[in-house]
Amino acid sequence: MKKIAVISGASSGIGLSTAVLFAENDYTVYSLSRSKPEDNRIKHITTDVSSEESVRSAIEAVVSTEGKIDLLVNNSGYGISGAVELTELSEVKRLFETNFLGTLACIKYVLPHMRAAGSGRIITVSSVAAVLPVPYQSFYSCTKSSINSLMLSLANEVKPFGIKVSVVMPGDVKTGFTTSRKKNNISESAYSKSEERAVSRMEKDEQNGMPPEKVARCIFRAAIKKHPKVLYTVGFVYKLFVVLSKLGLLIKSKVKCTVRNRNKSQAALLCGYFIYNY
């Protein structure tokens, strides 16, 4: 019997690449998105993840047709750029409704079916920006760090039910995400020049970033692995950045202490732990 995968935001970019990869590996794949993917192997249900009722209806439609959901991949989301001081609260609310609450809604309505089955996989696409916040993308970074916290907590909650949870954090990826970003740059503001430089550099890095297929392969490996990690970072350089960030924030004092005491092997073990887990 084929496994059933539900992927939100699968009409383009990382979501589409992921949907195609799972379809190629004998999964029945459903896309929950506003636009239909241009691949006939992917079944589409028009869904607005910022609407709880839209998500509930889509999940129930899949279960009604297939009888189960083996895998949920949360990929819906978009970005906004702008200075914290000048970003309208309404824009921030809309961003959280899609990026965070949309993810939460998909999880909420899939979980009862996975619990009943005694198994399931939930994988959410986050971002390196969750642990390395980006200037003038503070609210996007906030949505992703919120997702990380949600998934880390969820992993422990659903473990007794045979459900496995993972977060995939890519760095710069070359997709249409860059051109669809909503910009809140106000000309002649105190931040305008700095923001323009920062966003321009960020967009250049994105357009020179990894292909979405690389992220899709990481998602696929997490989905089929018997004992998947909770946190994955895609790309060696980004993995190094995340590890260095974690080392600096979480075990700086411990490493200093062990090095002072000349217990370098313990310091190395601490470093190795974070490299393996992130």
Number of C-alpha atoms within 10 A of each C-alpha: 6 11 15 22 24 28 27 29 27 30 23 19 20 27 27 24 20 26 32 21 18 22 18 12 12 12 21 21 28 24 26 30 24 16 16 18 21 11 13 9 15 23 16 22 21 14 22 20 29 22 14 19 13 17 27 17 13 25 23 16 13 19 14 10 8 13 11 20 24 21 24 25 28 27 24 24 23 16 19 20 22 23 22 16 8 13 18 12 11 8 14 16 12 13 22 21 20 20 25 24 20 24 25 20 20 25 21 14 17 24 20 11 19 22 15 11 15 14 19 24 21 26 24 25 24 28 25 23 22 21 18 15 17 18 18 23 21 18 24 25 23 21 24 25 21 17 23 24 12 15 23 16 12 17 17 12 12 18 13 12 15 14 22 24 26 25 27 24 28 24 23 24 23 19 18 13 18 18 11 11 13 14 16 18 19 16 10 8 12 11 17 16 13 14 21 17 10 16 19 12 11 17 18 13 15 19 17 13 15 18 17 20 18 16 25 24 16 18 25 17 12 24 23 11 9 9 9 15 16 18 20 23 24 23 16 10 11 18 22 15 17 22 22 16 15 18 19 12 10 12 16 14 12 14 21 14 14 16 15 10 9 11 13 15 11 14 19 13 12 16 17 12 13 18 16 12 13 20
